[in-house]
Amino acid sequence: MKQVTQEMKKGTMHIEEVPPPALRSGGVIVRNEYSLISAGTERSSVEKRKGSLLTKARSNPDQVKLVLDQIKQQGVWSVYRKVMSKLEDANALGYSTAGTVIAVAEDVDDFAVGDRVACGGSSASHGELSYVPKNLCVKLPPGVSAREAAYTTVGAIALQGVRLTGPTLGETVVVIGLGLVGQLTVQILKAAGCSVIGIDLDPRSVSLAKSLGADAAFRRSTPGLLSDIRSRTRGMGADAILITAATKSSDPVQLAGELARDKGRVVLVGDVGITLPRSSYYAKELEFKISRSYGPGRYDKEYEEKGHDYPLGYVRWTEKRNMEEFVRLLAEKKVDVKSLTTHTFPIAEALKAYTLISGKGKERAIGVLIEYPGGATAGQSAVTVAAPSKSKGTLAVGFIGAGNFAQSSLIPYLDSKNVVLKGVCTSNGLNAKNVARKFGFQTATTDPKDIYASKEIDTVFIATRHNLHGPLCVEAIGHHKHVFVEKPLALNEAELREIIKAHDAATKQSHLRLMVGFNRRFAPTVRRAKEFFADLNEPLFVVYRVNAGFIPSDHWVHDPVEGGGRIIGEVCHFIDTIQYLTRGEPVSVFAQSLSLGGKRTQTDNVSITLRLSDGSVGTIVYLANGDSSVPKERIEISCGGKTAIVDNFKALETYAGGAKRVHESLSIDKGHKTEVEEFITSVHLATDLIPFQSLVATTRTTFKIIESLQTGLPVSV
C-alpha cells in the first residue's frame, strides 16, 4: 500500500510502498478514502524533522536527558547505536482519516466489514490502509461523506476545547487563532448558543470566520480592539477565551487575560508561548486550562490500545464520544467543513500538499485533504525491499519483531558471510520496511507466517512482545526452523509445555536448535569469572544485585497478558547467569518482596534465594526503588577462598591469596554480539549453546518465584 513518510534524520518526504498493517486484537483494518492534513500540527512536526541534529536535540530536552541516563546504564556505544538507528527511520504522518472497514478482529463487536467510519490517533495516518483500535474509530451516519468525516479528529480537538470552557447559552466566547481548529471552534460554539468573536492576524481568516457564523471577527492589529470587544460585552469582557493559535509568542495568552471578564475562563488548545501575566490573571482571578487533544482517554494505553472504555456516568465525553458528537454535528449540518476544504490531492501527489502547507507557495491552505482512489486491499502482506542475495550455502534468517532492542543488540550482529537476511516482520508495515531498508532484509511483511512458513528461511529470530514468544516458537519449530527467541521463552506453564512438546517432536526428526536470548553468560566479564573458579570443585555462593529502575505501571511489561511482569520478563536473565556460573540447576526457590500493605506486594522489589542441584546458592536482589545513577548490575561470587566481582559488565575484580586483579573494558559488554555469532555457529555445527533442559529450568523457576511470593513459602522447582 502507498503511505506518506518522512525521514527522521534528514526530513526528506516520500510516498512509498509499504506492507499493509496487520490486524490485531481490539481493532479493525480500514481502507481509507480521505485523510486530513492538520496544517498547523503537521507543518510544525515536518519542519522539526528537517532541522539539524542539534536543533532536534534542543527541541526535545526530555529525550536528551533520557539518552544521557541510558548512557550511564548501558554505555555510550550501545545507546549511540539505538539513537542513530532511530534517526534512520521514516515516520508516518497524519491522524485523521475516514473510509470503510475491511477487516475486524475477533474480539471486536462494535464494527462489521463494510461499515463507514472516521478514525483518529497515530495509526490513522496518511496511507491507503490503517489499523485502528476500536476506541479511535466511529461509525458514520447516512448523509455524512468520507470527505467530510476526514475532519473528525481535528473536529474532536476543537470540541474538547469548547467543553473545557463550559460555555452556557448566551455567553460570549472569544476565539484567538482562526486556522482550521479555530474555524471549527467558532461553528461549534455557535451550535452551543454562544455569541462568538474571532481574532486572527490574517484578514482572510477573519472574513472566513464571519461567513461561518462568527458574530464578529477582527484582525489582531485592529485599532481599539479591546474597547470594541468590551462594548460588545456591555463592558464586562468575554466570559471565556479559547486560544487556537500556533506561535512561540505569549501574546495570545496575554491578550486573553485582557479580554476576559472577572473570574473568566481561558482554555489553551493551540501551541503558543505560556508566559502568564500576573497582573490581569491575578486581578481577575482567571481560570486557565490546557486542553489535552481530543478528550479523556487520549494517551491512555488502556483506553486507546486495549479498548477499555470509561464508564459513562463518570466520564461523559471521552475522545471517542467527542468524535461521535462531531460526526453528529456534521450530519445535522451544524458544522460546515466543505467551506474549509481548499485543496484535495490524490495520494500519488501528496507531497505537493506539504509544499503548500509549508507556506512557500502563493496559495492559501486551510483544509487540505488526501484522497485514496486506488481501493487498496490487505491481501498482499509483503513487499520486496532488496535484491536477493547471490550467496550460496548460507543460513537464511527471518526476523519476527524488530523493536529498538532487536535493532541495536541483535540484528547488527547478523552481518556475516554465513547469513542471508531474507525477511523481517513487524505489525506495522512502515516499521518493517524501515528495518529491512536499514539492515538489508530482502522482504518486509506484517504477517509472521511469511517468515516461519517460508521454505527459503532456515532460522527464525523472535523478538516480539513477550506474549507472542511461546506461540511463535511452537509455529516456527513446527515448520522445522531453528529458533532464536528473546527472553522469556514462555509466560506460563501451559505455553512451556507446548514448547517442550514441539521441541521433542522436532528433535526426533532433525537437528533443530532452540536458543533463548540469555546474553549475560556470553559477556566477557562473566566468562572470565567462571574461568577464575574452574579449578575448584565445590559449590559457589552468588549474589546478583540488579538496580533495575522504575518502570511506570502502565508499561506493557507489567501487563499480565502481554508482558507477564518483570520477574518472568527479566529475572530469567539472572537465573540463567547463576546456572552458567555454577554446575547445577535450580531445585528450590524462596522469594520475598517489599510490602505495599495488606496482602499486596511489589513484584519489582524482590529478594530471591535459589538452591541449585550442585549445592550452590544464588541470591538475586532485584530493585526498582534505587537511584538511577547506580550501575545496573553487580555480581559477587565466592568459593574456596576466592572472590570475583563483575561490575556492570565493564569490569571484573578477582581476589585470591590476598591479591587483587582488575580487568576493565572500555565499554559495557553484555554479550549480545557473542551470543548471536555463537548461535549462528551452533546452527552450522548442530550443537546447543544452552541445553534445552536448562532453558526450561530457568523459565519454570520464574513461575515458581511468583508462586513463592504468593504463598510466602519456599517452592520446589
JORA-V158090 format. One record per backbone hydrogen bond with DSSP energy under -0.5 kcal/mol. CO is the residue of the C=O (numbers start at 0). NH is the residue of the N-H. E is the energy in kcal/mol with one decimal. If there is no record, write none. Layout:
{{CO;NH;E} {CO;NH;E}}
This chain:
{{0;17;-2.9} {1;127;-2.1} {2;15;-2.3} {3;92;-0.9} {4;13;-2.6} {5;90;-3.1} {6;10;-1.0} {11;6;-3.2} {13;4;-2.7} {13;15;-0.5} {15;2;-1.9} {15;17;-0.6} {21;23;-0.6} {23;26;-1.2} {25;133;-2.6} {26;104;-2.2} {27;131;-2.8} {28;101;-2.9} {28;102;-1.3} {29;31;-0.9} {29;129;-2.0} {30;99;-2.1} {32;371;-2.2} {33;97;-2.3} {34;369;-2.9} {35;37;-0.7} {35;94;-0.5} {36;38;-1.4} {36;367;-0.7} {37;41;-3.1} {38;42;-2.1} {39;43;-1.8} {40;44;-2.2} {41;45;-2.6} {42;46;-2.2} {43;47;-2.0} {44;48;-1.8} {45;49;-1.0} {46;50;-0.6} {47;50;-1.1} {51;55;-2.6} {52;56;-2.3} {53;57;-2.4} {54;58;-1.9} {55;59;-0.6} {56;59;-0.9} {59;63;-1.8} {60;64;-2.2} {61;65;-2.0} {62;66;-2.3} {63;67;-2.3} {64;68;-2.2} {65;69;-2.2} {66;70;-2.0} {67;71;-1.3} {68;72;-1.1} {69;73;-3.4} {70;74;-1.9} {74;78;-1.8} {75;79;-2.8} {76;80;-2.2} {77;81;-1.6} {78;82;-2.6} {79;83;-2.7} {80;84;-2.2} {81;85;-2.2} {82;86;-2.1} {83;87;-1.1} {85;88;-1.3} {86;8;-1.3} {88;7;-2.9} {90;5;-1.9} {92;125;-3.0} {94;120;-0.8} {95;35;-2.7} {96;118;-2.9} {97;32;-3.0} {97;33;-1.9} {98;116;-2.8} {99;30;-3.2} {100;113;-2.7} {102;28;-2.5} {104;107;-1.7} {106;108;-0.6} {111;114;-2.2} {114;100;-2.8} {115;139;-2.5} {116;98;-2.4} {117;137;-2.5} {118;96;-2.0} {120;123;-1.4} {122;124;-1.7} {124;126;-1.8} {125;3;-2.8} {127;31;-1.9} {129;29;-3.0} {129;131;-0.5} {131;27;-2.3} {132;135;-2.0} {133;136;-1.2} {135;119;-2.3} {137;117;-2.5} {140;143;-1.7} {142;144;-0.7} {144;148;-2.7} {145;149;-1.4} {147;150;-1.9} {148;151;-2.2} {150;154;-2.8} {151;155;-2.4} {152;156;-1.7} {153;157;-2.0} {154;158;-2.5} {155;159;-2.4} {156;160;-1.8} {157;161;-2.0} {158;162;-2.4} {159;163;-2.0} {160;164;-1.0} {161;164;-0.8} {161;165;-0.8} {161;166;-0.7} {162;165;-1.0} {167;170;-2.3} {170;172;-0.6} {170;194;-3.0} {171;238;-1.7} {171;239;-1.5} {172;196;-2.2} {173;175;-0.6} {173;241;-3.1} {174;176;-0.7} {174;198;-2.3} {175;243;-2.8} {175;244;-0.5} {178;182;-2.6} {179;183;-1.9} {180;184;-2.4} {181;185;-2.2} {182;186;-1.5} {183;187;-2.3} {184;188;-2.5} {185;189;-1.9} {186;190;-2.1} {187;191;-1.2} {188;193;-2.2} {189;192;-1.5} {192;169;-2.5} {193;195;-0.5} {194;172;-2.8} {195;214;-1.5} {195;215;-1.4} {196;174;-3.0} {197;217;-2.7} {198;176;-3.2} {199;219;-1.8} {201;205;-1.7} {202;206;-2.2} {203;207;-2.2} {204;208;-2.2} {205;209;-1.7} {206;210;-2.0} {207;211;-1.4} {208;213;-2.5} {209;212;-1.4} {215;197;-2.3} {217;199;-1.9} {218;221;-1.8} {221;224;-1.2} {223;227;-2.4} {224;228;-2.1} {225;229;-2.3} {226;230;-2.2} {227;231;-1.6} {228;232;-0.9} {229;232;-0.7} {229;234;-3.8} {230;233;-1.2} {232;235;-1.8} {237;260;-2.7} {238;264;-1.8} {239;173;-2.4} {240;242;-0.5} {240;266;-2.7} {241;175;-2.8} {241;243;-0.7} {242;268;-2.8} {242;269;-2.4} {244;270;-1.0} {246;272;-0.6} {248;272;-1.8} {249;253;-2.4} {250;254;-3.1} {251;255;-2.2} {252;256;-1.6} {253;257;-1.3} {254;258;-2.0} {255;259;-1.8} {258;237;-2.6} {260;263;-1.9} {263;286;-2.4} {264;240;-2.4} {265;288;-2.7} {266;242;-2.9} {266;268;-0.6} {267;290;-2.9} {269;271;-0.7} {270;246;-1.8} {273;275;-0.7} {275;277;-0.6} {276;280;-1.8} {277;281;-3.0} {277;282;-0.5} {278;282;-2.2} {279;283;-1.8} {280;285;-2.0} {281;284;-0.6} {283;262;-3.0} {285;287;-0.5} {286;265;-3.2} {288;267;-3.0} {288;290;-0.5} {290;292;-1.1} {291;294;-1.6} {294;297;-1.9} {295;318;-2.2} {296;299;-2.0} {298;300;-0.8} {299;303;-3.2} {300;304;-1.6} {300;305;-1.7} {301;307;-2.6} {302;306;-0.8} {306;308;-0.8} {310;313;-1.5} {310;314;-2.8} {315;317;-0.7} {316;295;-0.8} {317;321;-2.2} {318;322;-2.0} {319;323;-2.6} {320;324;-2.0} {321;325;-2.2} {322;326;-2.1} {323;327;-1.9} {324;328;-2.1} {325;329;-2.0} {326;330;-2.4} {327;331;-2.2} {328;333;-2.4} {328;334;-1.0} {329;332;-1.4} {334;336;-0.7} {336;339;-0.8} {336;340;-1.0} {337;340;-0.6} {339;341;-0.8} {339;366;-2.3} {342;368;-2.5} {344;370;-2.7} {345;348;-2.3} {346;349;-1.6} {348;351;-1.5} {348;352;-0.6} {349;352;-1.0} {349;353;-1.0} {350;354;-1.6} {351;355;-2.1} {352;356;-2.4} {353;357;-1.0} {354;359;-0.8} {354;360;-0.6} {355;358;-1.5} {365;367;-0.7} {366;341;-2.1} {366;342;-1.7} {366;368;-0.5} {367;36;-3.0} {368;344;-2.6} {369;34;-1.9} {370;346;-2.0} {370;372;-0.6} {378;380;-0.7} {379;19;-0.7} {380;445;-1.1} {382;443;-2.4} {393;395;-0.5} {394;396;-0.6} {394;419;-3.1} {395;457;-2.1} {395;458;-2.3} {396;421;-2.3} {396;422;-1.1} {397;460;-2.8} {398;400;-0.5} {398;424;-2.7} {399;462;-3.2} {402;406;-2.3} {403;407;-1.6} {404;408;-3.1} {405;409;-1.5} {405;410;-2.7} {409;412;-1.3} {410;413;-2.2} {411;414;-0.8} {413;415;-1.9} {415;418;-1.6} {417;394;-3.0} {419;396;-3.1} {419;421;-1.1} {420;441;-1.6} {421;442;-1.7} {422;398;-2.6} {423;444;-2.3} {424;400;-3.5} {426;21;-2.2} {426;428;-0.6} {427;431;-2.2} {428;18;-0.6} {428;432;-2.1} {429;433;-2.6} {430;434;-2.3} {431;435;-2.4} {432;436;-2.7} {433;437;-2.3} {434;438;-2.3} {435;439;-1.8} {435;440;-1.0} {441;384;-3.4} {441;385;-1.5} {442;423;-1.7} {443;382;-2.5} {444;425;-1.7} {445;447;-0.6} {446;449;-1.8} {447;450;-1.8} {447;451;-2.2} {448;452;-1.9} {450;453;-0.9} {453;456;-0.7} {457;481;-2.2} {458;397;-2.5} {459;483;-2.5} {460;399;-3.0} {460;462;-0.5} {461;485;-2.9} {462;402;-0.5} {464;467;-1.9} {465;468;-1.3} {465;469;-0.6} {467;471;-2.3} {468;472;-2.3} {469;473;-2.3} {470;474;-2.1} {471;475;-2.8} {472;476;-3.0} {473;477;-2.3} {474;478;-1.2} {475;480;-1.7} {476;479;-2.0} {481;459;-3.1} {482;484;-0.5} {482;514;-2.7} {483;461;-2.9} {484;516;-2.1} {491;495;-2.1} {492;496;-2.4} {493;497;-1.8} {494;498;-2.0} {495;499;-2.5} {496;500;-2.5} {497;501;-2.4} {498;502;-3.0} {499;503;-2.7} {500;504;-2.0} {501;505;-2.2} {502;506;-2.6} {503;507;-0.8} {504;508;-0.5} {505;508;-1.3} {505;509;-2.3} {509;511;-1.0} {512;482;-2.9} {514;484;-3.0} {515;517;-3.0} {516;518;-1.5} {517;520;-0.6} {518;521;-2.2} {519;522;-1.8} {522;526;-2.4} {523;527;-2.3} {524;528;-1.9} {525;529;-2.1} {526;530;-2.1} {527;531;-2.0} {528;532;-0.9} {529;532;-0.8} {530;533;-1.4} {532;535;-1.8} {539;541;-0.5} {539;616;-2.2} {540;637;-2.3} {541;543;-0.6} {541;618;-3.3} {542;544;-0.6} {542;635;-2.7} {543;545;-0.5} {543;620;-2.8} {544;546;-0.5} {544;633;-2.1} {545;547;-1.5} {545;622;-2.9} {551;554;-1.9} {554;557;-1.4} {554;558;-0.6} {555;558;-0.9} {556;564;-2.3} {558;562;-2.2} {558;563;-2.9} {561;466;-1.7} {564;568;-2.2} {565;569;-2.3} {565;570;-1.6} {566;571;-0.7} {569;572;-2.0} {569;573;-0.6} {570;573;-0.6} {570;574;-1.8} {571;575;-2.3} {572;576;-2.0} {573;577;-2.0} {574;578;-2.1} {575;579;-2.4} {576;580;-2.3} {577;581;-1.9} {584;612;-2.4} {586;716;-2.2} {587;610;-2.2} {588;714;-3.0} {589;608;-2.8} {591;606;-3.0} {593;601;-2.4} {596;599;-1.5} {599;595;-2.3} {599;596;-0.6} {600;602;-0.7} {601;604;-1.2} {604;593;-1.8} {605;621;-3.0} {606;591;-2.6} {607;609;-0.5} {607;619;-2.9} {608;589;-2.0} {609;611;-0.5} {609;617;-2.2} {610;586;-3.4} {610;587;-1.4} {611;614;-2.0} {615;611;-2.7} {616;541;-2.6} {617;609;-3.6} {618;543;-3.6} {618;620;-0.6} {619;607;-2.8} {619;621;-0.7} {620;545;-3.3} {620;622;-0.6} {621;605;-2.5} {622;547;-1.4} {622;548;-1.2} {626;629;-1.5} {631;546;-4.1} {632;647;-2.2} {633;544;-2.8} {634;645;-2.8} {635;542;-2.9} {636;643;-2.3} {637;540;-2.2} {638;641;-1.9} {640;656;-0.5} {641;638;-2.2} {642;654;-3.1} {643;636;-2.9} {644;646;-0.7} {644;652;-2.7} {645;634;-2.3} {645;647;-0.9} {646;649;-2.0} {646;650;-1.3} {648;668;-1.9} {649;664;-3.2} {650;646;-2.9} {651;662;-2.9} {652;644;-3.0} {653;660;-2.5} {654;642;-2.1} {655;658;-2.0} {658;655;-2.1} {660;653;-2.7} {661;663;-0.6} {662;651;-2.9} {670;674;-2.6} {671;675;-2.3} {672;676;-2.4} {673;677;-2.8} {674;678;-1.8} {675;679;-2.2} {676;680;-2.0} {677;681;-2.5} {678;682;-2.0} {679;683;-1.9} {680;684;-2.3} {681;685;-1.0} {681;686;-2.2} {690;693;-0.7} {690;694;-1.8} {691;695;-2.2} {692;696;-2.2} {693;697;-2.5} {694;698;-2.0} {695;699;-2.9} {696;700;-2.1} {697;701;-1.4} {698;702;-1.1} {699;703;-1.8} {700;704;-2.0} {701;705;-1.5} {702;706;-1.8} {703;707;-2.5} {704;708;-2.3} {705;709;-1.9} {706;710;-2.2} {707;711;-2.9} {714;588;-2.4}}
